[in-house]
Amino acid sequence: MKLEVQNLVKSYGNFQALNGITFSVERGQILGLLGRNGAGKTTTIKSIMGIIEPDSGDILFDKKPLTRDSVSIGYLPEERGLYMNTRVKDQLVYFGMLNGLSKAEALQEIKQLLEQFEILQYLNKKVKTLSKGNKQKIQLISAILHRPQIAILDEPFSGLDPVNIELFKNTVLDLKKNGTTILFSSHRMEDVEEMCDRIVMLNKGNIVENDTVSGLIEKYSKKNTILLQVNQDITPFLHNKNLKLQSEHNLIFEIQYEKKEDLTVLYQELLQQNIQLIKVEEPKCSLQSIFIKELSDHES
Ligand code: ATP
């Protein structure tokens, strides 16, 4: 079941925050919604959640207009919101029942998730007595307790230690495996690269990239370029082979080639000269560098 956002427009007074954006997320897919501060991510998420009303455009799930009554959504907002003076158990039962679970069903899920997050001992404690990271676990549990069809996670890993980040990632991947459609917004590019199937990059309310993670990396990576790590200088062997030295650092040579055969000839020659090829790899750019390249020259 697909989540579709079509021609979404939203203005705040005279300022147009979304200029008619269109994208979709398939069932069991994780879509990373990226952009600089103020690009329009929260406005998009709040429109999907029905928290704000867009000026125009459609939001569909399974080809029908998305409503909170017809589709179950789990939302982890960027501004976390828990009742500090309420016990963990009561709070989670309340969220579970709000999302259609019976008390018994909610309690069963809660105990299982608290155990999975290694915080079952806090079941009867007030939320305010928990650490920041543990409060965040309660917030995530409240978002996924009812096994939603759509999960919207805004900066889910902020403020977590590395062990808890792994725990959160595994939980998100479990949701994906169970067919949840997931929208994920984060400024931590390495997490996005690891977790997401597709990326939508927003800039000032417009989509500037909408592609798979691998497609995007392929698109931005240098073409016909190879990195060779060797044990001595190889510049004398690059002449007359249609090979162009782009850069060299610590005997790692970045070489541009026209045909793969030119490289084969080079490798043979290096072998004959007893020059050791320590590493051969194609330079791939990271999502972090794509983000900076695509968005840094635009003011936020
Ligand atoms: P961040 O990464 O900082 O959370 P974002 O991509 O989520 O940013 P939005 O919160 O969607 O960005 O904001 C998009 C634009 O709309 C910004 O220029 C913001 O100042 C403006 N905006 C958001 N909410 C309102 C509002 N209630 N009233 C007026 N302008 C708003």
Residues whose N, C-alpha, C, O or C-beta is under 5 A from the ligand:
A	BS01	ATP	Y12 A17 G35 R36 N37 G38 A39 G40 K41 T42 T43
